[in-house]
């Protein structure tokens, strides 16, 4: 579990899952504004799925680290596929 907490959830803001949880927990902002505290960027789709899911998990009080990890891996796979298509 500790290993998953330390995994980077957003490359733009270089924040771990644990840091994102702390930010979301201490903020009363809606998702769109709280997301910017984690990502520190203006990209509409940057790490959207794992961040939005984590935001809702924090608000509900139940965090599934494995689900967040899976969503992060899916983003990494998409990025690899895009890079491979550009190189063809």
Backbone torsions as a table, in degrees:
resi	resn	phi	psi	omega
1	UNK	NA	-43.7	180.0
2	UNK	-56.3	-40.3	-179.9
3	UNK	-62.6	-39.2	178.4
4	UNK	-70.6	-37.0	178.2
5	UNK	-59.9	-32.7	-176.5
6	UNK	-87.5	-3.7	-179.5
7	UNK	-69.5	139.4	-179.9
8	UNK	-72.8	125.1	-179.2
9	UNK	-92.3	-27.5	-179.4
10	UNK	-141.6	118.5	-179.0
11	UNK	-66.2	-31.6	-177.5
12	UNK	-63.1	-47.0	-177.8
13	UNK	-94.2	-6.1	-179.7
14	UNK	52.7	43.4	-179.0
15	UNK	-105.8	143.0	176.6
16	UNK	-84.5	168.3	176.4
17	UNK	-59.0	-43.2	-179.7
18	UNK	-60.3	-44.0	179.3
19	UNK	-65.1	-39.6	178.4
20	UNK	-63.7	-40.3	178.0
21	UNK	-61.4	-44.3	179.4
22	UNK	-61.9	-41.9	179.7
23	UNK	-65.8	-48.4	-179.8
24	UNK	-63.9	-37.5	-178.9
25	UNK	-66.9	-36.1	-175.8
26	UNK	-89.9	-1.1	-177.3
27	UNK	-110.2	142.6	174.2
28	UNK	-104.2	9.8	-179.0
29	UNK	-72.2	153.6	173.3
30	UNK	-69.1	166.5	-174.3
31	UNK	-51.0	-50.5	-175.1
32	UNK	-55.7	-39.4	-179.4
33	UNK	-82.2	-37.8	178.7
34	UNK	-66.5	-33.5	178.4
35	UNK	-59.0	-40.4	-178.9
36	UNK	-65.8	-26.1	175.5
37	UNK	-68.4	-30.4	179.9
38	UNK	-85.3	-49.7	-173.5
39	UNK	-80.8	-32.6	-175.6
40	UNK	57.9	32.8	177.0
41	UNK	-143.2	172.5	-176.8
42	UNK	-107.9	7.7	-178.8
43	UNK	-67.0	126.3	-177.1
44	UNK	-66.3	-32.4	-174.8
45	UNK	-108.3	6.2	-177.1
46	UNK	-62.6	114.7	176.5
47	UNK	52.2	29.3	-171.6
48	UNK	-56.4	-52.4	-173.9
49	UNK	-61.1	-52.7	-179.0
50	UNK	-66.6	-36.1	-179.2
51	UNK	-68.3	-43.3	-179.5
52	UNK	-65.6	-42.0	179.4
53	UNK	-64.3	-43.6	178.6
54	UNK	-63.2	-41.2	178.5
55	UNK	-55.6	-47.7	-179.1
56	UNK	-69.3	-34.0	176.3
57	UNK	-64.5	-43.7	179.7
58	UNK	-61.3	-44.0	-179.0
59	UNK	-66.1	-32.6	179.7
60	UNK	-84.6	-16.8	177.7
61	UNK	90.3	2.3	179.7
62	UNK	-123.9	115.5	-176.4
63	UNK	-110.5	124.9	178.3
64	UNK	-106.1	96.0	-176.3
65	UNK	-63.2	-34.2	-179.1
66	UNK	-68.0	-37.2	177.4
67	UNK	-65.8	-42.3	178.3
68	UNK	-63.8	-41.9	177.7
69	UNK	-59.8	-43.4	178.3
70	UNK	-61.5	-42.8	179.4
71	UNK	-65.3	-37.6	177.2
72	UNK	-65.3	-42.5	179.0
73	UNK	-63.1	-36.9	178.3
74	UNK	-63.3	-37.8	176.8
75	UNK	-65.1	-43.5	179.1
76	UNK	-60.8	-40.3	178.8
77	UNK	-65.4	-42.6	178.5
78	UNK	-61.0	-42.7	179.9
79	UNK	-63.4	-39.5	178.8
80	UNK	-65.8	-41.7	179.7
81	UNK	-64.0	-39.2	178.7
82	UNK	-65.4	-44.0	178.9
83	UNK	-62.9	-40.8	179.0
84	UNK	-64.7	-37.7	178.6
85	UNK	-68.6	-35.3	179.0
86	UNK	-68.8	-29.7	-178.1
87	UNK	-83.1	-9.7	-178.0
88	UNK	-81.0	NA	NA
